[in-house]
C-alpha cells in the first residue's frame, strides 16, 4: 500500500464515520466536518505539477524564483469544497468497498495536486470561492472550479524546467459531474439538511 493509499483510505474512513454519525448535519459541526477531506489532503502533502502561471527565468533556481516572484502553491481544485461533493455522493465515494475507495483515492490525488501562481494571483483565486457558514451559503462562488484560473486572467501555465507553455484548460482538470454539482449547490438547488439527524449513508450501509 502506497503512502497515498494509506492517507486516502484513512480520510475516507473518517469522513464515512462522521457522516454516519450525522456530524455534517449539525450546524455546530458542519465546518469541522466539511474540512476533514481538506485536512487529509494537507496531511498527505501537496503533489506539485511543476507548472507555473509565469515562466521561470532561464538559469534561476526554483528557490530563488519562488522568493523573488512571490510564488505560492495553489490547489487545482479546492479540497474543502470537493469534500462537500463527496459527502453529497456517499454511495459512490464513501462506501466501505474496494470500488468506492478506488474512486475516492483518485479524487484525493487530484485534489492534492498544485500549480504555482504568484501571491497576488492566489489572493485573487481565493476571492472566486464562495463562503458557507453552518451549512448556509453566505456568498456564492463567482465561477465554477474549472473557470477560476481564466477568471483571474491566468490563461497559460509554464513548465518550470523546460519553459514549455500549456493552455490552462489542459492542465486544470475538473470533472463535468463535479462542475454540474457545483452549479446546483451554489444556485440552492442542492442543500444539505442541517439538523441533528443520521446522515444519508445509513441507507446505503444497511445490510
C-alpha positions in Angstrom: 0.0 0.0 0.0 1.5 3.4 -1.0 1.5 6.5 1.1 -1.2 8.0 -1.0 -3.4 4.8 -0.5 -2.9 5.0 3.3 -3.9 8.6 3.6 -6.9 8.3 1.2 -8.2 5.2 3.0 -7.8 6.8 6.4 -9.5 10.0 5.2 -12.4 8.1 3.6 -13.0 6.2 6.9 -13.0 9.3 8.9 -15.5 11.0 6.6 -17.7 7.9 6.5 -17.8 7.7 10.3 -18.6 11.5 10.5 -21.5 11.2 8.0 -22.9 8.1 9.7 -22.8 10.0 13.0 -24.7 12.9 11.5 -21.9 15.4 12.1 -22.4 17.1 8.7 -26.0 17.9 9.6 -25.2 19.5 12.9 -24.7 23.3 12.3 -22.1 23.4 15.1 -20.1 20.6 13.5 -20.7 21.4 9.8 -17.5 23.4 9.2 -15.2 21.0 11.0 -16.8 18.0 9.2 -16.5 19.5 5.7 -12.8 20.2 6.4 -12.0 16.6 7.1 -11.1 15.9 3.5 -9.1 19.2 3.3 -7.1 18.1 6.4 -6.5 14.7 5.0 -5.1 16.1 1.8 -2.9 18.6 3.6 -1.5 16.0 5.9 -0.7 13.8 2.9 1.2 16.7 1.4 1.0 18.5 -1.9 1.7 16.9 -5.3 3.5 19.6 -7.3 2.7 19.7 -11.0 5.8 21.6 -11.9 3.7 24.2 -13.8 3.6 27.9 -13.0 1.4 30.8 -14.1 4.5 32.8 -15.1 7.7 31.4 -16.8 10.8 30.9 -14.7 13.8 32.9 -15.9 16.4 30.7 -17.5 19.2 29.8 -15.1 17.3 30.9 -12.0 16.9 28.3 -9.2 13.4 27.3 -8.2 14.1 28.6 -4.7 15.2 32.0 -5.9 12.3 32.1 -8.4 9.7 31.4 -5.7 11.3 34.0 -3.4 11.8 36.8 -5.9 8.5 36.4 -7.7 6.4 35.6 -4.6 5.4 32.2 -5.9 2.8 30.1 -3.9 1.2 26.7 -4.4 -2.4 26.6 -5.4 -4.6 23.5 -5.4 -6.2 23.0 -8.8 -9.4 22.1 -7.1 -10.4 23.3 -3.6 -10.3 20.3 -1.3 -12.7 21.9 1.2 -15.4 22.2 -1.5 -14.7 18.9 -3.1 -15.4 17.5 0.4 -19.0 18.6 0.1 -19.2 16.9 -3.3 -18.0 13.6 -1.8 -20.4 13.9 1.1 -23.3 14.5 -1.3 -22.4 11.3 -3.1 -21.7 8.8 -0.4 -23.0 5.9 -2.4 -20.1 6.5 -4.8 -17.2 7.6 -2.7 -17.8 6.7 1.0 -18.8 3.1 0.9 -16.6 0.6 2.6 -15.9 -1.2 -0.7 -12.8 -1.6 -2.9 -14.5 0.2 -5.8 -15.6 3.1 -3.7 -12.2 3.5 -2.2 -10.6 3.4 -5.6 -12.8 6.3 -6.8 -12.2 8.2 -3.6 -8.4 7.8 -3.9 -8.4 9.2 -7.4 -10.3 12.3 -6.2 -7.9 12.6 -3.3 -4.8 12.5 -5.5 -6.3 15.1 -7.9 -7.1 17.5 -5.1 -3.6 17.1 -3.7 -2.1 18.4 -7.0 -0.9 22.0 -7.0 0.2 24.6 -9.6 2.4 27.6 -8.8 1.0 31.1 -9.0 2.0 34.5 -7.8 0.8 35.6 -4.3 -1.4 38.2 -6.0 -3.0 35.6 -8.2 -3.5 33.3 -5.3 -5.3 36.0 -3.4 -7.5 36.7 -6.5 -8.2 33.0 -6.8 -9.4 32.8 -3.2 -11.9 35.6 -3.9 -13.6 33.5 -6.6 -14.6 30.9 -3.9 -17.9 31.1 -2.1 -18.5 31.1 1.7 -20.6 28.8 3.8 -21.5 29.3 7.5 -23.1 26.4 9.4 -24.3 24.9 6.1 -25.8 28.2 4.9 -24.4 29.9 1.8 -23.3 33.4 2.7 -21.5 34.2 -0.5 -21.9 32.4 -3.8 -18.8 31.4 -5.8 -18.2 33.7 -8.7 -17.3 30.9 -11.0 -17.0 27.1 -11.2 -13.7 25.3 -10.3 -12.8 24.8 -14.0 -13.1 28.5 -14.7 -11.2 30.0 -11.7 -7.8 30.4 -13.4 -9.2 32.1 -16.5 -11.4 34.3 -14.4 -8.3 35.9 -12.7 -6.5 36.2 -16.0 -4.4 33.0 -16.0 -4.6 31.6 -19.5 -1.3 29.7 -19.7 0.9 27.6 -17.4 4.6 27.1 -17.9 6.8 24.1 -17.1 9.5 25.5 -14.7 12.1 23.0 -16.1 11.6 23.3 -19.8 9.6 26.6 -20.2 7.0 24.8 -22.3 3.7 26.7 -22.5 0.4 25.0 -21.9 -3.2 26.2 -22.2 -4.6 26.4 -18.7 -7.7 24.4 -19.6 -5.5 21.4 -20.5 -3.8 21.5 -17.0 -6.7 22.1 -14.6 -9.0 19.1 -14.9 -12.3 19.2 -13.1 -14.9 16.6 -14.0 -18.1 17.6 -15.7 -20.0 15.9 -12.9 -18.4 18.0 -10.2 -18.9 21.2 -12.2 -22.6 20.4 -12.7 -23.0 19.7 -9.0 -21.2 22.9 -8.1 -23.7 24.9 -10.1 -26.6 23.1 -8.4 -25.1 23.8 -4.9 -24.4 27.5 -5.4 -27.8 28.0 -7.0 -29.5 26.5 -4.0 -30.9 23.5 -6.0 -29.0 21.1 -3.7 -28.9 21.6 0.0 -27.6 19.6 3.0 -30.4 19.1 5.6 -28.8 20.9 8.5 -30.3 19.3 11.6 -29.2 16.7 14.1 -30.1 13.5 12.3 -28.3 10.5 10.9 -26.6 11.0 7.6 -27.9 9.5 4.3 -25.1 7.0 4.2 -27.0 4.8 6.7 -29.4 3.7 4.0 -26.6 2.6 1.8 -24.8 0.8 4.7 -27.8 -1.2 5.8 -27.4 -4.8 5.0 
